[in-house]
Amino acid sequence: MPRTNFPDHPESTLDAAATAWVGAGRSCLVRAARGELVGEPFELAAFLVRWNLRGIGVHDEAIDQAIAFAEAAMAAPGDRKASPRADA
């Protein structure tokens, strides 16, 4: 996790934070692939984004804006949801 992205995060726990971030994402991905997590992919992704960003102190307003931006980008013409391989 680059220091430039989270300058207020304590240097002493930067590696632990990065490990937890990656571990949470990987665990959610594996469990979703196994059918052990119920929910639409975007909903699961939004939950994971909220969980991780709150964990490093990002305010809810900024998280909401980031998720809204991602949702708008996914709804744009030519997005993956509309592509033939979206369910692949």
Secondary structure, DSSP 8 states (H G I E B T S, - for coil): --TTT-TTS-GGGHHHHHHHHHHHHHHHHHHHHTT-S-S-HHHHHHHHHHHHHHHTT--HHHHHHHHHHHHHHHHSTT-GGGSTTTT-
